Amino acid sequence: MTIELPKPRGVKRYEREFTGHGTPKCEHWRCGHWRRFRDRFGNVTRRIWIKAKKVGNKAYGTKQTEYKLNKAQGE
């Protein structure tokens, strides 16, 4: 999988269509990421780092993804 950085169109957000836990997932690593807390006006008030961790059920198999990050041209 290749991801071009920075993303030219930003990030799209969608409302959830389903509730619950979804379908069972195979075992995989969830990347570390920032969790942002916002006030009622949408301003980020605090952020914490969520560490990478292994999630999913090994009985459904194991998934490995390799990422190739490319710097945008001209930067």
CORKA-V410014 format. One record per backbone hydrogen bond with DSSP energy under -1.0 kcal/mol. CO is the residue of the C=O (numbers start at 1). NH is the residue of the N-H. If there is no record, write none. Layout:
BEGIN
((CO/NH) (CO/NH))
END
This chain:
BEGIN
((1/68) (3/70) (7/10) (25/57) (27/63) (28/55) (30/53) (33/50) (35/48) (37/45) (37/46) (39/42) (43/39) (46/37) (48/35) (50/33) (53/30) (55/28) (57/60) (58/61) (61/27) (68/3) (70/5) (72/75))
END
